[in-house]
Amino acid sequence: MAPAEPNTQVGIPGVPQGNVTPPRSVEPDSESKTKTTPLQPRLNKYSLKPSIPSPEKRIDVANHTQGYYYGPMPVQEFFDTFMPYKDLSFKRNRPSETQREKLISVATMESESAMYTAFVDALKGWPPPDDGRRKVELEFHDVHSYQDPNCGELAVDVAVVDTSIKHLWANGKKVSFSEHETHTEFKLSNSFDPFVEKETNRQIEDSTQDSADDNTNILSTRDWGDFEFENSTNDGISCRGQLAYYAAAAMTVQYRTHFFQLLMFNAYARIIRWDRSCAIVSQRFDYAEEPDLIFDFYRRLAQLDRGERGYDPEITYATEGEAELARAAFRSFHPDGWHGRFEFPKKLHNRDIRSQAFRTLTTGDSQFVICAPVFYPDCYTPFGRSTQRSLAYRLGKETICFMKHFHSQNYSTTLKESTVYLRLDDKRKTDKNFPRGFCRMITGGDVPGTVSIGHLFWNASWVCGCVREPRQLIVHRIFLEEVGRSIRTFTNAKTMLTCVADAMEAHSYLLHVLGILHRDISPGNILMERYPEVPGGKVRRGMLIDFDHALDLNRTGRSQSPGRSGTFQFFSAALLLDPRVVQSGIDDRESCFHSIVYLSMLHLQHGLSNNPTKLHAQLMSLFEDALGTHKEGALTQNLYQRFDWANQGLQKTLTVLADVIKWRYVEIAEESPELAVILKKLRDENMKLLEDRHWMHNTIREHLKTMPDPPEEIEFVVNSHHPLVTTPASKRSSDTLNTSNRLGLDGHLPADISSSNKRQKTK
């Protein structure tokens, strides 16, 4: 695809239109007058080393974001494309000589802390109030010593904020990530440049050798040379991971479509535009030679409206009156429930309702008050769907509902989650046998003006080397009437099995009546009703949610595999063992079985409950490592039947389910024809059961009838030695197993985007 046409407006005098100014030399090379010597890095002992993110975390983040950095984009093209002046006739004041000199002095500072002070002093009051079309008044704050308690104790160097929200700042100085308009990170040495350009590649490698004495042995064994634009030195990788983590944090705690970030290293700088598909990186420029570029960046930022600065166009700050209504309504909910993250019995950051921030969302004729998003340590990549959930107070209706906000793939073939709910609502009106395991949608759909832009630029002429094809994403939002809680918070085995049966009945209806395959059956996608059905009862109903990976089988092309999707830990053994297996309803039913086993092993009493070492090893083997041979062996060797579950109803249920599912993997020896005939007959009979629409939920319910009422005491136990599966790195499938959701309705890639997800630019 061709890149977007850049804005052709006249740039600022003195700003380079093509390649950036080459690095300044410190002294002439003794052998040749035409060569230059790289700036000598200052000693790292002056650098302020952040404790978070750790070197290992930065390497991990850099690893997960490889290939999604597109650059170097010419600086003027970056400005004209993403931050254009809308009116060239208005007065644009130039910075004073004093301001310019102060900014230039940043490059001469001997410590990072001195760089922060000089930078803030230089930009104070910029842009001035009489500077034309300024939309926001910016303030620059040195916040390197303020570790944001609501953002994983992260601390960026300089935060740039809108003065109109001063009342949100802690003590007027401690600006949190949730209030960042943009932020700036500083490094002393040019070796920390996360990216390389052909004319500077050798220089960066040379200077790194002098400065990496205390930064050695942090590289993984991964080949960092696949993507030429990404600096593969220790310092470069570390800095790139740090920048990505900070950008992810800012975009996670705000409802953002994109975010601007400035990096200053030695006398050089780069500007980065992050969105959920990629990061567009400017050419590096010498701000000591051209300080006006920095001033122009902030002037352009200040004259953009909220949407252009990266905010969700439908969401604004809630008034105090709106916030009070939400606080009164949400007060009866567990704090984790405000954000749809029930992790019994832990509370989220120990926050109370008074400290919870709120936003107002307007969509169509409806207005909702929702929670400001919160940070989770697993949100460490700025790319991807970034699902955010919140309770929602509906203004005018005085009711509480639930919001799900995420970035959906934006292709004509993608089956949207709101579309699934609309089809279900049509069936609910006419079908008397409509199952109870579905929520009702109030409103939902794509949010206009929130499409990611990576697909417009990944083939641009200035993109260096090999990059990955970006996914085209758009904000998708739905509001549901039901406010449930995670099945992970069940208190007794009967409730857990009841919720699973309800969810699988809903799954079967979705598959066999509407022709939609869910493709992500896991504990995270089964909700539990907030209160028991019967007043005073202990058993709750379950609801199947999250249809954003669902596939419309009625439109699946037979010539191509529909691919795979789901949560890696709960994939069927068949999908893990053979990449040629086409994901089907049988795999979803096996995923349901693995979900029951996982919840039971982790939260119910059994033979390994008092042996944490063996339990941890089993959980790692069956779910974290998730090798197909482990799951297959557990089924064929009757492992689950021998687990000695304390709840006998659960014991019988798992035994019956495992006895049927294992026949997918029983090998039939041909040496004994008589035995082979018997085994084939048994396999056929059990496979028919596994394929039957009603088998799984009816089997569970038959055993539920024999189970007594739940005991008075809570059966739920916490195995603190084994954490819940939460990290995206472990939840994601590998590239060979995870399919892009853009397969959507047809089950295969549209013709215009079916090319490889990685390409080498040719000159």
C-alpha positions in Angstrom: 0.0 0.0 0.0 1.2 3.5 -0.7 1.9 5.8 2.2 -0.4 8.6 3.0 0.3 11.8 1.1 2.2 14.2 3.5 0.8 17.6 4.1 2.2 20.0 1.6 2.1 23.1 3.8 5.1 25.3 4.0 7.4 24.2 6.9 9.3 26.3 9.3 12.4 28.1 7.9 15.6 26.2 8.8 13.9 22.8 9.3 15.5 20.1 7.1 13.2 18.7 4.4 15.1 15.5 3.7 17.8 13.7 5.6 18.7 15.0 9.0 21.8 16.9 9.8 24.7 14.4 10.3 26.3 14.0 13.7 28.6 16.8 14.8 32.2 15.9 15.2 34.2 16.6 18.3 37.5 16.8 16.5 38.8 16.2 13.0 39.9 12.6 12.2 43.6 12.4 11.9 43.6 10.3 8.8 40.9 12.0 6.7 39.3 15.4 6.7 36.1 13.9 5.3 35.5 11.6 8.2 33.9 12.5 11.5 34.3 11.1 15.0 31.3 10.3 17.0 30.5 12.2 20.2 32.3 10.6 23.1 29.7 9.2 25.6 29.9 10.5 29.1 30.4 8.1 32.0 27.4 6.0 32.9 28.0 6.6 36.6 26.1 9.8 36.3 23.0 8.2 34.8 20.0 7.7 37.0 19.2 4.1 36.7 15.5 3.3 37.0 14.7 0.3 39.1 11.5 -0.3 37.1 11.3 -1.5 34.4 14.2 -3.9 35.2 16.8 -4.6 32.5 15.2 -8.0 32.0 11.8 -6.4 31.5 13.1 -3.9 29.0 14.6 -6.8 27.0 11.4 -8.7 27.1 9.4 -5.7 25.9 11.8 -5.0 23.1 11.5 -8.7 22.2 7.7 -8.6 22.0 7.7 -5.3 19.9 10.2 -6.3 17.3 9.4 -5.4 13.8 6.7 -2.7 14.5 9.0 0.3 14.4 8.8 2.2 11.1 11.3 4.8 10.3 13.2 6.9 9.9 10.5 9.3 8.8 11.8 12.8 7.8 11.1 15.2 10.6 9.2 17.8 8.5 7.1 15.0 6.9 6.3 13.7 10.5 5.2 17.2 11.5 3.1 17.8 8.4 1.5 14.4 8.5 0.6 14.0 12.2 0.8 17.5 13.6 -0.1 19.9 10.7 -0.7 23.6 11.2 -4.3 24.2 10.1 -4.0 27.9 9.6 -0.7 29.2 8.1 -1.8 32.8 8.5 -1.8 33.0 12.3 1.2 34.4 14.2 3.8 31.8 15.3 6.3 33.3 17.7 9.8 32.0 17.5 11.6 31.1 20.8 13.8 33.8 22.2 17.6 33.5 22.0 17.6 32.8 25.8 15.2 29.9 25.4 17.2 28.5 22.5 20.4 28.7 24.4 18.9 27.0 27.4 17.7 24.2 25.3 21.0 23.8 23.5 22.7 23.6 27.0 20.8 20.4 27.6 23.3 18.6 25.4 26.2 19.8 27.5 24.9 18.6 30.9 27.0 16.1 32.8 24.1 14.2 34.4 20.6 13.2 33.4 19.1 15.1 36.3 20.8 18.3 35.1 19.4 17.6 31.6 15.8 17.5 33.1 16.3 20.8 34.9 17.7 22.6 31.9 15.0 21.2 29.6 12.1 22.3 31.8 13.7 25.7 32.3 14.0 26.2 28.5 10.4 25.2 27.7 8.8 27.1 30.6 5.8 29.0 29.3 6.0 27.5 25.8 4.1 28.0 23.6 3.2 31.5 24.7 -0.4 32.5 25.2 -0.5 34.8 22.2 0.7 32.0 19.9 -2.2 31.8 17.5 -4.5 28.8 17.8 -3.2 27.2 21.0 -5.8 24.7 22.3 -4.0 23.7 25.5 -1.6 25.4 27.9 1.3 23.1 28.4 3.4 22.7 31.6 6.7 20.8 31.8 7.4 18.9 35.0 10.5 17.0 36.1 8.9 13.9 37.6 11.8 11.5 37.5 11.7 11.0 41.3 7.9 10.5 41.3 7.1 6.8 41.0 3.5 6.6 40.1 1.8 4.3 42.6 -1.1 3.7 40.2 1.1 2.8 37.3 3.5 0.1 38.5 5.8 2.6 40.3 7.0 3.8 36.9 8.7 7.2 36.7 9.3 9.0 33.4 11.9 11.9 33.2 9.8 14.9 32.2 6.0 14.9 31.9 4.2 17.4 29.7 0.6 18.2 30.9 -2.4 20.3 30.2 -2.8 23.0 32.9 -6.6 22.8 32.8 -6.5 19.6 34.8 -4.2 20.8 37.6 -6.8 19.8 40.1 -5.9 16.1 39.3 -2.3 16.4 40.1 -0.9 15.2 43.5 0.4 18.1 45.4 0.6 20.1 42.2 3.8 18.4 41.2 3.4 14.6 41.2 1.9 14.3 37.7 0.8 10.7 37.1 0.8 8.8 33.8 -3.0 9.2 33.5 -2.5 13.0 33.0 0.4 12.9 30.4 -0.2 14.8 27.2 3.2 13.6 26.2 6.5 12.8 28.0 10.2 13.0 27.3 12.9 10.5 28.2 16.6 11.5 28.4 19.8 9.6 28.0 23.4 10.9 28.3 25.0 8.9 25.5 24.1 8.7 21.8 24.7 4.9 22.2 21.2 4.8 23.7 19.6 5.6 20.4 17.1 2.7 20.0 17.3 3.0 16.2 19.9 3.2 13.5 20.2 4.9 10.1 22.7 3.8 7.5 25.0 6.8 7.9 25.1 6.4 11.7 25.0 2.7 12.2 28.8 2.2 12.6 29.1 5.2 14.9 26.5 4.0 17.3 28.1 0.6 17.4 31.5 2.1 18.1 30.3 4.4 20.9 28.4 1.6 22.6 31.6 -0.4 23.1 32.8 2.4 25.4 29.7 2.8 27.4 28.2 -0.6 27.9 30.6 -1.7 30.7 27.8 -1.8 33.3 25.1 -3.0 30.9 26.6 -6.3 29.7 25.0 -9.7 29.8 21.5 -8.4 29.6 20.9 -9.6 26.0 18.9 -12.7 25.4 20.0 -15.3 22.9 17.4 -14.0 20.4 18.7 -12.8 17.0 18.3 -9.1 17.2 19.6 -8.6 13.6 16.4 -9.4 11.8 15.1 -5.8 11.8 17.8 -3.5 10.6 16.2 -0.2 11.9 16.3 -1.4 15.5 19.6 -0.9 17.2 20.8 -4.3 18.3 23.3 -3.1 20.9 22.7 -3.5 24.6 22.0 0.1 25.2 19.7 0.4 22.2 17.6 -2.6 23.0 17.3 -1.5 26.7 16.2 2.0 25.7 13.7 0.7 23.1 12.1 -1.6 25.6 11.9 1.2 28.2 10.3 3.6 25.8 7.7 1.0 24.7 6.9 0.2 28.3 6.4 3.9 29.1 4.2 4.4 26.0 2.2 1.3 26.9 1.6 2.6 30.4 0.4 6.0 29.2 -1.9 4.4 26.6 -3.2 1.9 29.1 -4.2 4.3 31.9 -5.8 6.7 29.4 -8.4 6.0 26.7 -6.0 6.6 23.9 -5.8 6.0 20.2 -2.2 7.2 19.9 0.5 8.9 21.9 3.5 11.2 21.1 6.8 10.7 22.8 10.2 12.5 22.7 13.5 10.9 23.2 16.6 13.1 23.8 20.0 11.4 23.9 23.2 13.4 24.0 22.8 16.2 21.5 20.2 14.3 19.4 16.5 13.6 19.6 13.8 11.5 18.0 10.0 11.9 18.0 7.8 8.8 18.1 4.1 8.4 17.4 2.7 5.3 19.0 -0.6 3.6 18.2 -1.9 0.1 18.7 -0.5 -1.1 15.3 3.0 0.3 15.2 5.4 3.1 16.2 6.3 5.8 13.6 9.8 7.0 14.4 11.3 10.3 13.1 14.8 10.7 11.8 17.2 11.6 14.5 18.1 15.3 14.5 20.7 17.4 16.3 18.7 19.7 18.6 21.8 21.5 19.6 22.1 22.7 16.0 18.4 23.0 15.4 16.6 23.7 18.7 13.6 25.1 16.9 12.5 21.6 16.0 11.8 20.9 19.7 10.0 24.1 20.2 8.0 23.5 17.0 7.0 20.0 18.2 5.3 21.4 21.4 3.8 24.3 19.5 2.2 21.9 17.0 1.0 19.7 19.8 -0.6 22.6 21.7 -2.7 23.6 18.6 -4.2 20.1 18.0 -7.6 19.2 19.3 -8.2 16.3 21.7 -8.7 13.7 19.0 -5.6 14.7 17.1 -3.6 14.6 20.3 -4.6 10.9 20.7 -7.6 10.9 23.0 -10.8 8.8 22.3 -13.2 11.3 20.7 -16.2 10.1 22.7 -14.6 10.3 26.2 -14.1 13.3 28.4 -13.4 14.0 32.0 -16.4 13.5 34.2 -17.8 16.4 36.2 -17.9 16.1 40.0 -21.6 15.6 39.9 -21.4 12.8 37.4 -18.6 11.2 39.4 -20.6 11.3 42.6 -23.5 9.5 40.9 -21.1 6.8 39.8 -19.5 6.5 43.2 -22.9 6.0 44.9 -23.8 3.3 42.3 -20.5 1.5 42.3 -20.0 1.5 46.1 -21.6 -1.9 46.6 -19.2 -3.6 44.1 -15.9 -5.1 45.0 -13.1 -2.7 43.8 -11.7 -5.1 41.3 -15.2 -5.3 39.9 -15.1 -1.6 38.9 -12.7 -2.7 36.1 -14.0 -6.2 35.5 -11.0 -7.8 37.0 -12.2 -10.0 39.8 -9.3 -11.8 41.3 -10.7 -13.2 44.6 -9.9 -12.2 47.2 -7.2 -9.6 46.4 -8.2 -5.9 46.0 -6.9 -3.8 43.2 -4.2 -1.4 44.6 -6.3 -1.2 47.8 -8.1 1.8 46.4 -11.4 3.1 47.7 -14.4 4.6 45.8 -13.3 8.2 46.7 -9.9 7.8 45.0 -11.4 6.2 41.8 -11.3 8.6 38.8 -14.2 8.7 36.3 -14.8 9.7 32.7 -17.9 10.5 30.8 -18.6 8.6 27.5 -21.2 9.8 25.0 -22.3 7.5 22.2 -25.3 8.3 20.1 -28.1 9.3 22.5 -26.6 7.5 25.5 -24.3 8.9 28.2 -22.3 6.7 30.6 -20.0 7.4 33.5 -17.1 4.9 33.4 -14.0 4.3 35.4 -10.7 5.8 34.3 -8.6 2.8 33.2 -6.0 1.3 35.5 -2.5 -0.1 34.9 -1.7 -3.7 35.1 1.9 -5.0 35.0 1.0 -7.4 32.1 0.1 -4.4 29.9 3.7 -3.9 28.8 3.3 -3.7 25.0 1.7 -0.7 23.3 0.7 -2.8 20.4 -2.4 -5.0 20.2 -6.0 -5.0 21.3 -5.6 -3.5 24.8 -8.9 -4.6 26.3 -10.2 -2.3 29.0 -13.4 -3.0 31.0 -15.4 -0.9 33.4 -18.7 -0.7 35.2 -20.8 2.0 33.5 -23.4 4.2 35.1 -26.1 5.1 32.5 -27.1 8.7 33.0 -30.8 9.4 32.6 -31.6 5.7 33.2 -29.9 5.4 36.6 -28.8 1.9 35.9 -25.5 0.0 36.1 -24.2 -1.8 33.1 -20.9 -3.1 31.9 -18.5 -1.7 29.2 -15.9 -3.5 27.2 -13.5 -1.3 25.2 -10.8 -2.8 22.9 -9.1 -2.4 19.5 -10.7 -4.7 17.0 -9.3 -5.5 13.6 -10.8 -3.2 11.0 -11.4 -5.3 7.9 -14.6 -5.8 5.9 -14.5 -9.5 6.7 -14.0 -9.2 10.5 -16.9 -10.5 12.5 -17.5 -7.8 15.1 -18.5 -8.6 18.7 -21.4 -6.2 18.5 -22.7 -8.0 15.4 -22.8 -11.3 17.3 -24.8 -9.7 20.0 -27.2 -8.2 17.5 -27.8 -11.6 15.9 -28.3 -13.1 19.3 -30.9 -10.4 20.2 -32.8 -11.2 17.1 -33.0 -14.9 18.1 -33.9 -14.1 21.7 -37.1 -12.4 20.4 -38.4 -15.4 18.5 -36.8 -18.6 20.0 -38.5 -20.0 23.1 -35.5 -22.3 23.6 -33.0 -19.5 23.7 -30.3 -20.5 26.3 -29.8 -18.4 29.4 -26.0 -18.2 29.0 -25.9 -15.0 27.0 -25.7 -11.3 28.0 -27.8 -8.6 26.5 -26.2 -5.7 24.6 -27.4 -2.2 25.2 -25.4 -0.5 22.4 -22.1 -1.2 20.7 -20.0 -0.8 17.6 -16.9 0.7 16.1 -15.9 4.2 17.3 -15.4 6.6 14.3 -12.1 8.3 14.0 -10.1 5.7 15.8 -8.5 3.7 13.1 -4.8 2.9 13.5 -2.4 4.2 10.7 0.4 1.6 10.5 -1.1 0.0 7.4 -0.7 3.4 5.5 3.1 3.6 6.2 4.7 0.2 6.4 5.6 0.3 2.7 6.7 3.9 2.7 10.0 4.7 0.9 11.6 5.9 4.1 11.0 2.7 6.1 14.3 1.0 6.7 14.8 -2.7 6.2 12.6 -5.5 7.3 9.4 -4.8 9.2 6.2 -6.7 10.1 2.9 -6.0 8.5 0.7 -4.1 10.9 -2.9 -5.0 11.7 -5.4 -2.3 11.0 -7.3 -1.7 14.2 -10.2 0.4 15.3 -11.7 1.0 18.8 -14.7 -1.2 19.3 -17.0 -0.8 22.3 -20.0 -2.6 23.7 -22.3 -2.1 26.7 -23.9 -5.1 28.3 -26.9 -5.1 30.7 -25.6 -7.9 32.9 -22.9 -7.2 35.4 -21.3 -10.5 36.3 -18.1 -11.6 37.9 -15.3 -13.9 36.8 -15.9 -17.6 37.2 -12.5 -17.5 38.9 -14.3 -16.2 42.0 -16.6 -19.1 42.4 -17.0 -20.3 46.0 -18.1 -23.9 45.5 -17.7 -26.6 42.9 -21.4 -26.8 42.1 -21.5 -23.2 41.0 -18.4 -23.6 38.9 -19.8 -26.6 37.0 -23.2 -24.9 36.6 -21.6 -21.8 35.1 -19.6 -24.0 32.7 -22.7 -25.9 31.7 -24.6 -22.7 31.0 -21.6 -21.3 29.0 -21.3 -24.5 26.9 -25.0 -24.6 26.2 -24.6 -21.0 24.9 -21.6 -22.1 22.9 -23.5 -24.9 21.2 -26.4 -22.6 20.3 -23.9 -20.1 18.9 -22.3 -22.8 16.8 -25.2 -25.0 15.6 -28.0 -22.3 15.3 -26.0 -19.2 14.2 -23.0 -21.0 12.7 -20.5 -19.0 14.7 -17.5 -20.7 16.3 -16.3 -19.0 19.5 -12.6 -20.2 19.3 -11.6 -18.9 22.8 -13.2 -21.0 25.5 -11.3 -20.3 28.7 -12.0 -19.3 32.4 -11.5 -15.7 31.4 -14.4 -15.8 29.0 -17.0 -17.3 31.4 -18.9 -14.9 33.6 -20.7 -15.8 36.8 -23.9 -14.0 37.8 -23.3 -11.5 40.6 -26.0 -12.9 42.8 -27.5 -16.5 43.0 -30.7 -17.2 41.0 -32.7 -18.1 44.0 -32.7 -15.6 46.9 -30.6 -17.2 49.7 -29.2 -19.8 47.3 -25.6 -20.5 46.6 -25.5 -21.5 42.9 -25.2 -18.9 40.2 -25.7 -19.1 36.5 -22.9 -18.6 33.9 -22.6 -16.5 30.8 -20.4 -16.9 27.8 -18.7 -13.7 26.7 -15.9 -12.3 24.4 -16.9 -13.0 20.8 -14.1 -10.9 19.3 -12.3 -14.0 18.0 -15.5 -15.7 16.8 -15.7 -17.0 13.2 -18.7 -17.1 11.0 -18.6 -20.6 9.5 -21.4 -19.8 7.1 -18.9 -17.6 5.2 -15.7 -19.6 5.7 -13.9 -20.4 2.5 -13.3 -24.1 1.9 -10.1 -23.5 0.0 -8.3 -22.1 3.0 -8.0 -23.1 6.6 -9.9 -20.7 8.9 -6.8 -20.6 11.2 -6.7 -20.8 15.0 -7.3 -18.5 17.9 -7.7 -18.7 21.6 -5.8 -18.8 24.9 -2.7 -20.9 24.6 -3.1 -22.7 28.0 -6.4 -24.1 27.1 -5.8 -25.1 23.5 -6.8 -28.7 22.7 -4.0 -31.2 22.5 -4.9 -31.9 18.9 -4.2 -28.3 17.9 -0.9 -28.3 19.7 0.2 -31.6 18.2 -0.7 -31.0 14.5 -0.7 -27.6 12.8 -2.8 -29.0 10.1 -5.8 -29.6 12.3 -8.6 -27.2 11.6 -10.1 -25.7 14.8 -13.7 -26.8 15.3 -16.4 -27.1 18.0 -14.7 -30.2 19.3 -11.6 -28.2 20.1 -13.7 -25.7 22.0 -15.3 -28.5 24.0 -11.9 -29.9 24.9 -10.8 -26.3 25.8 -13.8 -26.2 28.2 -12.6 -29.5 29.8 -9.1 -28.1 30.3 -10.7 -24.9 31.8 -12.6 -27.0 34.4 -9.4 -28.9 35.2 -7.4 -25.7 35.6 -9.9 -24.0 37.9 -10.3 -27.2 39.9 -6.6 -27.8 40.3 -6.0 -24.3 41.4 -9.0 -23.6 43.6 -10.5 -26.9 44.9 -9.2 -29.6 47.2 -7.6 -32.6 45.7 -4.7 -35.1 46.2 -2.0 -32.5 45.4 -3.4 -29.6 47.4 -0.9 -30.3 50.2 2.0 -30.8 47.9 2.7 -27.4 46.3 5.8 -28.5 44.5 4.1 -31.3 42.6 1.0 -29.2 42.0 3.1 -26.4 40.6 4.9 -28.9 38.3 1.6 -30.3 37.1 0.2 -26.9 36.4 3.3 -25.8 34.5 3.3 -29.1 32.5 -0.4 -29.0 31.5 -0.9 -25.3 31.1 2.1 -23.0 31.1 4.4 -25.2 29.0 1.3 -26.4 27.2 2.9 -29.1 25.1 0.4 -31.2 23.2 2.1 -34.4 24.3 1.6 -33.5 28.0 -2.2 -32.9 27.5 -2.5 -36.0 25.3 -0.7 -38.1 27.9 -2.8 -36.8 30.8 -5.9 -37.9 28.9 -4.8 -41.3 27.6 -3.2 -42.2 30.9 -6.3 -41.3 33.0 -4.4 -38.7 35.0 -7.5 -36.6 35.9 -9.5 -39.7 37.1 -6.6 -40.4 39.6 -6.5 -36.9 41.0 -8.5 -37.8 44.1 -10.9 -34.8 44.1 -12.4 -34.0 47.4 -15.8 -33.2 45.7 -17.1 -36.5 44.5 -19.5 -34.8 42.0 -16.5 -33.1 40.4 -14.6 -36.4 40.4 -17.4 -38.2 38.5 -17.9 -35.3 36.1 -14.2 -35.1 35.1 -14.0 -38.9 34.8 -16.9 -39.1 32.3 -15.7 -36.1 30.3 -12.1 -37.4 30.1 -13.2 -40.9 29.2 -14.8 -39.5 26.0 -12.3 -36.8 25.1 -9.3 -39.2 25.3 -10.6 -41.2 22.3 -9.4 -38.4 20.1 -5.9 -39.6 20.9 -6.1 -43.4 21.4 -3.8 -45.1 19.0 -5.2 -48.3 17.4 -2.7 -51.0 16.8 -3.3 -52.9 13.6 -1.4 -56.0 14.8 -4.6 -57.4 16.4 -7.4 -57.0 13.9 -10.1 -58.1 16.4 -9.0 -55.6 19.0 -8.6 -52.9 16.3 -12.3 -53.4 15.3 -13.4 -53.0 18.9 -11.3 -50.0 19.5 -12.4 -48.3 16.3 -16.0 -48.9 17.2 -15.5 -47.4 20.7 -13.7 -44.4 19.1 -16.5 -43.8 16.7 -19.1 -43.9 19.4 -17.2 -41.5 21.6 -16.4 -39.1 18.8 -20.1 -39.0 18.0 -20.7 -38.0 21.6 -18.0 -35.3 21.4 -19.5 -33.9 18.2 -23.0 -33.9 19.7 -24.4 -30.5 20.3 -25.9 -31.3 23.7 -23.4 -33.9 25.1 -21.1 -31.7 27.2 -23.6 -29.4 29.0 -26.1 -32.2 29.4 -23.5 -34.5 30.9 -22.4 -31.9 33.4 -26.0 -31.1 34.4 -26.8 -34.8 34.9 -24.0 -35.0 37.4 -25.0 -31.7 39.0 -28.4 -33.3 39.8 -26.7 -35.9 42.0 -24.6 -33.3 43.8 -25.9 -32.1 47.2 -26.3 -28.4 47.9 -23.0 -26.6 48.4 -21.6 -26.7 52.0 -21.8 -23.7 54.2 -18.1 -23.3 54.2 -16.4 -21.9 51.0 -14.8 -24.7 49.0 -12.6 -22.2 47.1 -8.9 -22.4 48.1 -6.0 -20.1 47.1 -2.8 -21.8 45.9 -0.5 -18.8 46.3 2.5 -20.8 45.2 1.2 -20.7 41.6 0.1 -17.4 40.2 -2.9 -17.0 37.9 -2.3 -17.0 34.2 -2.1 -13.3 33.5 0.9 -12.4 31.4 0.3 -11.7 27.7 3.6 -13.4 26.8 2.3 -16.7 28.1 -1.4 -16.2 27.1 -0.5 -15.6 23.5 0.0 -18.5 21.1 3.1 -18.7 19.0 2.9 -17.2 15.5 2.2 -20.7 14.0 -0.8 -21.3 16.3 -2.3 -17.9 16.7 -4.5 -16.6 13.8 -5.3 -13.1 13.1 -8.8 -12.0 13.9 -9.0 -10.4 10.5 -9.8 -13.9 9.2 -13.2 -12.8 10.4 -16.3 -13.7 8.4 -14.6 -15.5 5.4 -12.1 -17.5 7.4 -9.2 -16.3 5.3 -7.3 -13.1 4.6 -8.8 -10.6 2.2 -6.9 -10.4 -1.1 -5.5 -7.0 -0.4 -3.8 -8.0 2.9 -2.9 -11.6 2.3 0.8 -10.9 1.8 3.5 -12.0 4.3 3.5 -10.3 7.6 7.1 -9.6 7.2 9.0 -8.1 4.2 12.4 -7.0 3.2 12.4 -3.6 1.5 14.1 -3.6 -1.9 15.9 -0.6 -3.4 
